[in-house]
């Protein structure tokens, strides 16, 4: 089994923990331990800094078809450096 095949508990393939709400991806790059799990499961959303390997966010608002991959990245991040956050509508 490969990392990309893992699925957070309670979600079916292609489903996301984010419903219809407007959500953004948030990262804490200084918490990142450079495992690269996020890049392996969501390469359209995450990259790694070539100098230190820390996570780089390519888009705060990934396309709907990428939301499940972001959930996987959150689940697989050993440093818990990735999270969903509600967009501030004010």
C-alpha positions as CSV (number, residue, x, y, z in Angstrom):
1,X,0.0,0.0,0.0
2,X,1.3,3.5,-0.9
3,X,0.7,6.7,1.0
4,X,-1.5,8.1,-1.7
5,X,-3.9,5.1,-1.1
6,X,-4.4,5.8,2.6
7,X,-7.7,7.4,3.5
8,X,-8.7,9.1,6.8
9,X,-11.2,7.1,8.8
10,X,-14.8,7.8,8.1
11,X,-14.2,9.2,4.6
12,X,-14.7,7.3,1.3
13,X,-12.3,7.8,-1.6
14,X,-12.9,11.2,-3.1
15,X,-14.8,12.6,-0.1
16,X,-13.5,15.4,2.0
17,X,-14.0,16.5,5.6
18,X,-14.8,20.0,4.2
19,X,-18.5,20.3,3.2
20,X,-19.8,23.2,1.2
21,X,-18.1,25.8,3.5
22,X,-15.5,28.2,2.2
23,X,-12.3,26.8,3.7
24,X,-8.7,27.6,3.2
25,X,-5.6,25.5,3.8
26,X,-3.3,26.8,6.5
27,X,0.3,25.7,7.1
28,X,2.8,26.2,9.9
29,X,6.1,25.9,8.0
30,X,8.2,26.2,11.2
31,X,6.4,23.2,12.7
32,X,7.1,21.2,9.5
33,X,9.6,18.3,9.9
34,X,10.1,17.9,6.1
35,X,8.6,14.4,5.8
36,X,7.2,15.1,2.3
37,X,4.0,13.2,2.9
38,X,1.9,16.2,1.9
39,X,3.7,16.5,-1.4
40,X,3.2,12.8,-2.2
41,X,-0.5,12.9,-1.7
42,X,-1.4,16.4,-2.9
43,X,1.3,17.7,-5.3
44,X,-1.1,20.3,-6.8
45,X,-1.5,21.9,-3.3
46,X,1.9,21.5,-1.6
47,X,5.6,21.7,-2.5
48,X,8.8,21.6,-0.5
49,X,11.4,24.3,0.0
50,X,14.5,23.1,-1.9
51,X,16.8,24.4,0.8
52,X,15.2,23.0,4.0
53,X,12.5,20.7,2.8
54,X,9.7,22.6,4.7
55,X,6.2,22.7,3.3
56,X,5.2,25.4,0.8
57,X,1.6,26.0,0.1
58,X,0.8,26.4,-3.6
59,X,-2.8,27.3,-3.2
60,X,-4.9,28.3,-0.1
61,X,-8.1,27.3,-1.8
62,X,-7.6,24.0,-3.6
63,X,-10.1,22.8,-6.3
64,X,-12.9,20.6,-5.0
65,X,-11.3,17.5,-6.5
66,X,-8.2,18.2,-4.4
67,X,-9.9,18.5,-1.0
68,X,-9.8,14.8,-0.3
69,X,-6.0,14.8,-1.0
70,X,-5.6,17.8,1.4
71,X,-7.5,15.7,4.1
72,X,-5.0,12.9,3.5
73,X,-2.1,15.3,3.8
74,X,-3.5,16.6,7.1
75,X,-3.9,13.0,8.3
76,X,-0.4,12.0,7.3
77,X,1.5,15.1,8.5
78,X,3.6,13.9,11.5
79,X,4.0,17.5,12.8
80,X,0.3,18.5,12.4
81,X,1.6,21.5,10.4
82,X,-1.4,21.5,8.0
83,X,-5.1,22.3,8.8
84,X,-8.3,23.6,7.3
85,X,-9.5,27.0,8.4
86,X,-12.8,28.7,7.7
87,X,-12.3,31.8,5.5
88,X,-13.1,35.0,7.3
89,X,-16.1,36.5,5.6
90,X,-15.9,39.9,7.4
